[in-house]
Amino acid sequence: MLGLMMNDREKQEIEYLLKREMDEILFDLKDSRIDHIVKRAMDERYKILFSLFKRFASQKECFKYMKTASNKKETY
């Protein structure tokens, strides 16, 4: 197990970076031009980022980034 100490400003910055990356992945998953193998890898990355995000964000913020059927418009 690893520990990490950070101040509120650093926490906000990590939260922002995670949100930005997750938004980008969700957007790209809707793109029909992207191969299904690549989408699967993107989906795995999203799961990792979301698990990190859950440690920093409030429950309300987590609900915004939970993958649902409406977010999953991919066909793989």
N, C-alpha and C positions, 0 to 999 in steps of 0.2 A: 504494500500500500504506500502511496506517495501522498505527501501533504503539500499545500500551497498557501502561502500567505500573500494577500493583496489588499489594497485599500479600495474604497468605493469607486473611485475613478477608474481603476484598472478593471474592476468587476464590470462596470458599465461598458468599457471598451470591449472586453471579451464577449459580453452579451450581444453587443452591436455586431461584432464580426461574425458570430455564430448565426444571428438572424439573417444577415446579409447573404451568407453562404447558403443557408437553408432556403431562402427565397429564390436564389439563383437556381438551385437544384430543382425545386418544385416547378419553376418556370421551364427549365430544360426538359423535365420529364414529360411535359405536355407536347413537346416538339416531335412530330411524326417522322422527321428526317433522321432522328438519332436512332441508331441500331439498338435492338432489344438487349444485346449483351452489354452495351455501354450503359443502358438504363438500369440494368440490374446492378452494375457496379456503383452507379450514382445512388441508387436506392440504399445500398449497403453503407455508403458514405453518409447519407442522410441520417440513417439510424444511429451511427456513431456520433454525429454532430448533435442530434437531438438528445441523446443520452447525456452528453456534456451540458447541453443547454438546460436540461431539467435541474441540474445542480445549482445553476445560477439564477434562473428566472422564477417568477412567481407562478402559481398555479394558473392564473388567468392568462399569462403570457404563453404558458405551455399549451393551453387549449388552442391558441391561434395557430400553432405550428404542428399540431398532431395531424398525422396523415389520415385522411378520411377518403371515402369513395369519391368525393368531389375533387380532392386533390390528386387522385391517382388516375388521371385520364390516359395513362399509358396502356398499350395493348401488347404486353409481352407475356 
